[in-house]
Amino acid sequence: IVVIVLTDHLAMSCAMKSLVEDNDRYLKSFQLFLERSSEHKCMQDFIHGILPDILASVGEGKANLNVMGVGSGAGEIDLEMFSQLHLKHPAVTVDNQVVEPSAQQLHLYKVLVSQKPNLDYIKFTWNKMTATEFEKHWRENHLTKKMDFIHMIQMLYYVKDPGATVTFYQSLLDRNGKLLVILVSGESSGWGKLWRTFRTQLCNTEISQCVTTGDIKAYLDSKTVSYQSYKLPSQMDITECFTEGDQRGELLLDFLTEVLDFSSTAPPELKRGVLDLLKTPDCSKEVDGRVIFNNTLEVLVVDPLQ
């Protein structure tokens, strides 16, 4: 009997698939996450409050700036940053390399650009590739162009080796360039606690799904790379996750665990453990009967290689 129970448990663990394997469900859960969280709002606060000073030093004395967005998604955040860049450097033209593997997201980005007035100062180059494919393309073609500003927002979860990826893109920076990385905070967010507790059960080993800024800072410190960091407090309403069979709750649980159909494929004790942890003060707080998850992000602004 013991053997049967163990085999059954293993089968259930193996039955869990990564959310990124189903692009439609991933995009649906991501969209719901954006609706339920203050993620874009806290990024916009950063873009309007702190980023302008960072951008001021980037373009000093240049008539043209080379910018790259790695994992730019549908482009809303990119265009917010360009509006600030344009305010700081109104006479400057921009070459913008967009690196994004999703055809759907790239299409939405292009539609957004076509609807926005006054973007003639930007030349867009569209690269339907992952960060890793783009790195390979860059090396194979022996490209030597230097970048003034590179941003990697919420995308290092999807590469095999985040440290090596950061180092490669940092190596593309011009001498006053900056690399901007945004991820969930290791120390301050519920994600950090969730991933530390269930890393072995939840985290896809093919990519670095459970990476936080804590990991990247440790890596940069080990290489004695200089960077600045800024916390972006953010939260997300996850109340529906605790109602059995609620479709939106199940989508949010998929997003939180990065597991496809987590509610129906996770072993019962793992599901119970995750839901119990999500309710603890380490992850969430209760406000007016709603469960509000701590989604605090952190920005790292990395200097060029010396």
N, C-alpha and C positions, 0 to 999 in steps of 0.2 A: 504493500500500500504506500509506504514511504516513497518508493521509487516513482510510483505513478504521480504522487503529489508534486514531487520535485520536477518531473518531466513537464507536468502541466504548467507549473510556474515558469519554467524556462520558455516553454512555447508561448506563454502570454507575454513575457519580456521581449521575445524575438518578434512577436506580432506587432510591437510598437514601431511605427515608422516615423521618420522625421517629417515635420510639417512642410519643409521646403521641397519635399518630393511631389507635393500637389500644389502647383502654382496658383490655381484658382482659389483654393481654400486658404492658402497663405495670404493672397491679396485681400480676400474677404475679411479674414481675421485681423489683418493689419489695418484695414480701413476702419473696422469697428474699434480697434485699439486707439486709433487717432481720434475718433469721435468721443470715446470715453475718457481720454487722458488729456492732460494739459501739456503734452509733449511739444506740439508745434508752437504753442503759446510761449513756453519757457525758452525755446530756441529763438523765437522772434524777439523776445525781451533782450536776449544776449546779442542778437544781430544789430538791434537798434541802440543798445546801451554800451556794450564793451567792444564789439567787433570794429566799429569805425576807427578807433585808435590803433588797432592792430593793422588795419588796412592802410592807414596813413603812412606807416613806415615801409610797407611793402612796395609801393609804386614810386618812391621818391625819384624824381628826375627822369622818369621814363615816359615815352610817348605811346608805347604799346605794352600791354601786360599779358603774360601767358598764365591762364588759369586752368585748373583741371578739377573736375568733380568725379570722384570715384564712388560709384553706387549712388548716383544722383536721383534715382527714382523718377517721379513725375515732375521734378524741377521747381516745385513751389519754393523750397528753401533756397535753392540756387539763385532764383530771381530776386528773392528778398536780399540776398547778400550782394548781388550786382547793383541793386538800387543804392545800397550804402557805399559801394565802391565808386559808383558814378558820382555820388555827392562829394566824395573826398577827392576824386580825380576826374573832374568833368570833361577835360580835354583828351583824356586817354582812350585809345581803342583797345579792345580785348579779343584775344584768341582764346576760345573756350573749348577745351576737350571734355566731352561728356562720355564717361565710361559707365555703362549700365547694361546688364545682361538680359533684362526683361523687355521683349518687344512691345508688350502692352504699356509698360511704364514709359518707354522711349516715345511711343506714339502720343501719350498724354502730355509729355514734356513738349513735343513739337507743336501740339495743338495750343498749349499754353503760350508758347513763344509767338505763334501766329496771331494770338488775340491781344498780346501786350503791345501797346504803342512804344515808340522811342527806344527800341533795342538795336537800332542800326549800328551802334558803336561796337556790338558784339558779333564776332564771326563764330558760328557754332560748328564743331566737328563731332559727328555722332559715331560712337564706337559701341556696337552691340557686343559687349564682351564682359567677362568677369574681370576682377582686378588681376587675377593670376594670368588669364589669357592676354590681358593688355601688357602686363610685364614681359611675357614671352615675346609678344609682337614687337615691343620696344627694343628688347635685346637683340632679336633676330635681324631687325632692320637697322641696327647700330645707330639709333636716333640719339642726338646729342643736345636737343633743345632743352633749355633750362626753364623751370617754372617759377613764377612769382608767388603763386598762391595755389595750394592743393587742399581740397577738403574731402574728408572721409567720414561721413555722418552715419552712424548706426549701421556700419557695414562690415566691421572686422570679425563679426560672428560667423561670417560665411566664407572665410579663407582658412586654409589648412594651418598656416603658420603666421599669426598676426604680427609677431616681432619682425620676422624677415620682410613681411609686406610693408610695415612702417619704414624699415630701413631702406628698402628699394625706393619708395616714393619720396622719402626724405632726401635720397641721393640725387633726385631730379631738381631740387630747389636751387635757385640762384642765390647769390650771397645775402640778399636782404629778404629772401623768400620765407614763407611760413607754411607749415603743414598743420591743418586743423583736424583734430580727431574728436568725435563725440561718441561716447558709449555710456552704458549705465554705470553708475558709480559703484565701486566695489564695497566701500565702507558704508555708504549712506543709503543705499536703496534696498528694497525688498528683494530685488533680483539677486543681489549678492548673497543674501541669506538662503534663498531658495536653491541657488546653484551650489553653494557650499554644502548644503544638506543632502541634495539628491543628485550631485554631479554624475555619479557612476550610473544611475538608472536613467537619467533624462538626457545626458549630453551626447550628441552625435559626434563620434570620434573622427569622422571624415572631415569635419569642419571644426571651428573653435567656438561653437555655439555659446559656451558659458563664459566667454571672456568679459572682463570688466576693466575699467580704467586702472584698477589696482594692479592687474597683471601687466598692463602696458607701462605703467609708471615704474614697476619693479624692473622691467626689461630696459627701459630708457636709463634708469639709474645705474644698472649694471654696465651700460655702455658709456656712462658719464655724458649723456646727451642733455643739453639744457632745454627746458620747456617751462611754460606757465600753465597753471590749472585753475579752472573756475567751476564751481558747483552750480547746477541749474535745478533748483527744487521743482519737482513735478509729481503729479499724482494721477491715479486712474480708479474709476469706480468699477469694482469687480463683484458687486452684490449678486448679480445673476448667476455667478459661478456656483453658488451654494444652493440653487434650486435645481433639483434633479430633473433632467430632461429639457431644461430651458435652452433653446437653440443658441441664443446670444451668449449665454453663460458657457456653453460648450465651445463656442468659437473663441471666447476669451481665454478659456482654459488651454485650448490648443496653442494660443499665442504665448501664454505664460510659460508653458512647459516645452514649447516648440515640438510637441508630439502630435501627429495627425490622429484625429478622433481619440484624444486622450481618454475621455470619459468612458468610451466603450472598449478600448484596447488595453488600458493600463491594468495591472494586477490590482485587486481590490485594496490590498494593504498600502500600495503605493499611492493610489488615488486618495485614500483616507488620510495618509500622511501629508500629502501635498495640500489638501483642503484644510487640514488642521493647522499646518504651518502658515498658510496664507492668512489665517485669521489672527495670528499672534501679533503682538506689538512690534516684533522685529520686521514684519512685512507690511502690516496695515493698521489703520485705526478706524474706529467706528464713529461716524458723524451722522446724526439724525437718522439712525437706523440703517445707514448705508455703509458698506465695507469699502474703505478707500485705501488702495494699495500705494505704497511709496515707490514712485517711478523716477527718483532723483537721478539726473544725468550729470556727467562731468565732461567739460571741454578741456582738451590738452592742446596747447599751441606750441608746436615743436620747431626749434630753430634748425637752420641748415647744418649739415655735417661740417665739422671744422677741419 
